[in-house]
Amino acid sequence: MTQISRKQKILKFINSWPFTLLVILILYFSGGLKHVSALMQRTLMATGIVNATPKDEVYGVLKDPLRFVDQQGEIIEIPNGEDKLYFINFWASWCPPCIAEMPDIMKLQSMMAGKPIVFIFPNADKEVEKAENMIAKRGWSIEVQKPMQTMPAIFDHSGIPSTYIINSKGEIIYKKTGVAKYTAKSFVDFLEKGMQ
């Protein structure tokens, strides 16, 4: 009869389903699962498989202006008569795809600095403090806004992250639910074209 060494026993346990389940449970209860998931999705984004792909179409037109309020009480109204684009990203601190794409969105925001585009980040957390804590912990350069009214049905964002681009006429010219890489050249070109 063959004797199984201690090393072989350990390797056999690591390759078993109880070990996998144990690792998942530890990650889940420690809060690390969303961060691991976000890291995996960020890696996927780096491949270019999930690039934001704009289409030349209008998904709808706002009947009434949208209003958002930031933490200082400043009101952002869309459209407001100014010739700007509005990048709206609905997100939450508990959402791995949101966490995965936020560094890329911040990079896009930096690339667009000084250009006629406004970035708005409505947050779906029940307690805004959770979002603010995540922003501070990760060193993100975004500000949380809240809608001042019920969002129109055209913004059916049953999933998050959900991103919309609205032009100065109130036309929704881009919408996407799920993770995307917004610094892709085709998307940056789309924004540049929309600003003309």
Secondary structure as GFF3:
##gff-version 3
##sequence-region A 1 196
A	DSSP	alpha_helix	6	14	.	.	.	ID=ss1
A	DSSP	alpha_helix	17	30	.	.	.	ID=ss2
A	DSSP	alpha_helix	33	46	.	.	.	ID=ss3
A	DSSP	beta_strand	60	61	.	.	.	ID=ss4
A	DSSP	beta_strand	66	70	.	.	.	ID=ss5
A	DSSP	beta_strand	75	78	.	.	.	ID=ss6
A	DSSP	beta_strand	85	90	.	.	.	ID=ss7
A	DSSP	alpha_helix	96	111	.	.	.	ID=ss8
A	DSSP	beta_strand	117	122	.	.	.	ID=ss9
A	DSSP	alpha_helix	128	138	.	.	.	ID=ss10
A	DSSP	beta_strand	144	147	.	.	.	ID=ss11
A	DSSP	three_ten_helix	153	155	.	.	.	ID=ss12
A	DSSP	beta_strand	162	166	.	.	.	ID=ss13
A	DSSP	beta_strand	171	177	.	.	.	ID=ss14
A	DSSP	alpha_helix	185	194	.	.	.	ID=ss15
###
